[in-house]
């Protein structure tokens, strides 16, 4: 058996929240390291190589947005942001900077634990149903290697986060067929939207994928919008067609 414990970095300037999350996450089997501000978060990240970061937005020295930007320059590590901000636009900012998901304060520790499990499961997931057995899909200049979870545009490797790859893999698994935003959220993030804003997680990730993969993200040819439904990947023709 693999005795490796997944390590989580909890970053929050409130000592009570760090203590609660460290206790609860340790009890369910994770190794936990903590940081009290943005600068300490980056130092702790570089010294510990965690598997996931729980990151508060409002912090001294360097806020969560700044930390997220810095982490994305050097890592595709899963990031779940904690936000007490009421404005929807502020929540979306974290996603646009590269976060995988967010939880609004005050939050239920059980909800956060479920989000952590879902993101880690998706990042570790191997292969979606419907993917060709070879594991390599070529669409125009894009090559998707589902075995290695890597994407190339021409000869250049495109860096995707684990959740971005899982979203792309899901769309490709039923190319030509539309997915609703709710269906995508359920399949990739593992939860059902309770509020309309929840589906913005999907919209922002689609936008990020288009920016990385499309020649003209404003006029996409690969990841298409299904009017009134959600999104679909352009139909991939079978070799016999």
N, C-alpha and C positions, 0 to 999 in steps of 0.2 A: 504493500500500500504506500501511496505517496503521502508523507507526513507534512508536506509543505503547507504552511499556513499562509493564506493570502494576507498581505499587509495593507492596512489602510492608514493614510495620513489625514488626521482631522485638524482643520485649521479654523480657529475661532478665537476672538479676543475675550469671550466670556468664559471664565474658568469653570463655571457651573456646567455649561454645555459641553466643554471638553471632557469634564469628569464623567458626566452622564453617558456620553457616547463612547468614551473609552471603556467604561464598565460594561455597558450593554453589548458592544461589538466584541469585546473580549470574551464575554460569556457565551456568545454563539459561535466562537471558533476563529475569530480573526485576530491577527497581531495588530496592535494599534500604536502609532506614534502620533504626537501632537505638536502643534505650533500655535503661538499666541498672536502673531502678526505676520504680515506679508513677507517681510525679509526673512524672518525665521522659517517661514514655510518653504521658501526656495532653498535655504541651507539644509533643512531637514530632508526635503525631497532628494537633493543631490547626494546626501549621505546615507540614504536608506533604501532607495529604489522601491517605493511602494507600488502596489498593484492598482490602487484607486485613491483619489483625493476627494475628501469632503471639504468644500471651500466656502467660507463665509464671505459675503460681499463687503460689508462695512467693517473695515479694520484699520488700525493705525499703521503708519510708515509706508505701507503699500497695500492698496485695497484688493479685493478679490479679483476684480477685472484685470488689474495689473499683473497679479500672480498668474491668472489664466493665460494672459498673453505671453508671459515669459515661459510658462510650461509648454505652450504650444510651439514655441520656437525650437524646442529640443526634445519633445516627447509627444506620443500619442496616448498617454495614460488617460484612462477614464476619469472625468471630473464631474462631480455633482455639486452644484452651487446651492448654498443656503442664502435665501434673501428675505429680508424683512421689509423690503421696499414694496409699496402698494401699487406703484405705476407699472402696468403691464410692459411698457417699453423698457423699463429698467431690467425686468426679468429677461426679456428677449436679448438684451445687450450681452449677457453672459453666454447665451447660446451662439450668438454671432461671433463671439471671440473664441469659440471652440469648446465650450462646455457641452457635456453629453445630456445633461438633464438638470432640473432645478427643483428644490423643495422650498415652499414658502413658510417662513417663521410666523407664528409659533407652529411647530410641526409635531406630528406624532412620531416618536422614535421608531415605532413599528412600521410606519410608512417609509421612513428613510431606510430602514433595514431591508424592506422589500425592494426599494429602488436600487440599493447597492447590489443585492443578489441578482436582480434582473440585468443590470448593466454588466456585471462580471460574467454572468452566464452567457450573455450575448457576445462579449469580447472573446470568450473562450470557445464559443460554439464552432463546430466544424461542419460546414456544408449545409445548405438548405435543400429541401426537396425540390425537384424540378431542374436542378443544375446538371448539365451534361456530365457523364461519368468521367470524362477526361479531366474535368475541373478547370479547363481553360476555355474562355469565351472571347472571341474576337469580334468586335463591332466597330467598323470603320477603323480609326487609328487607336482605339481603346482595346487593351487586352486585360482581361480579368482572370486572375489565377485564384480560384476558390480554395485550392488546397493550401497554398501559402498565404492566402488572404492578402494578396498584393494586386495593385492595379498599375498598368503602364499606359502612357500616352506616347505612342511611337516607341522610342528607346528610353524615355524618361520615366522613372518610377514616380508615381503620384502618391504623396503621403495622405492616407485617410486614417481617421480615428477608427477604433473598433466599431462604434455605433454607425459611423458613416458607411463602413464596409458592409455591415449587416443590413443596412437600409438598401444599399445598392444590390446586394445579393438577393434580398427579398423581391425587389422589383424585377430583376432579371429572371428569377425563378418562374415568373408567369409573364414573360415579355409579351406585350401587345394587349394585356388585360389590365384594366384599371383597378387600383386599390383605393379605398376610401381612406381619409386621414385617420379615422377611428380604427380601422382595420390595421393600418400601419403602426399606429401607436400601440395597439394590443400585441401585434406580432413582434415588433422590434423592442419596444420599451417595457412590455409586459403589464400594462395597466390600461383600464378603460377610462377615457376622458370624462371627467366630472363637470368641467366647465369648458366653454368654447375655447378659452385661451390655452387650454392644455394642448390642443392640436397645433398651436403655433410651434411647438417643439419640432413637429414634422416639417412644417413649412420652412423653418430656418435651416434644418438639416438638408432639405432638398435644395435650398438656395446655395448652401455651402458645397454640396456635391456638384451642382451645375457650374459653379465658379471654378472648380478644379478640373472638370472633365469636358465641358462644352467649349467649342471654339468661340461661340458667341452666347454667353449665359443669358442674355436678354432675349435671345431667339433660339431656345434649345432645340436640338435635333435628337437627343438621346433620351433625356428624362422629360417627358411631356406632361402637361397639365390636362387632366380629364375634366372638362367643364362640369361643374356641379357635383363632381364625385371626389376626385383626389388627384392621383398621379399614376403614370404608367411608364414603363421603359419601352422604347420602340421595338416593334416585333422583330425578333431574331429569326431569320429564315433558316430552316433546316437545310443541310447540305444537299438533300434530294429535291428540294423545291426549285 
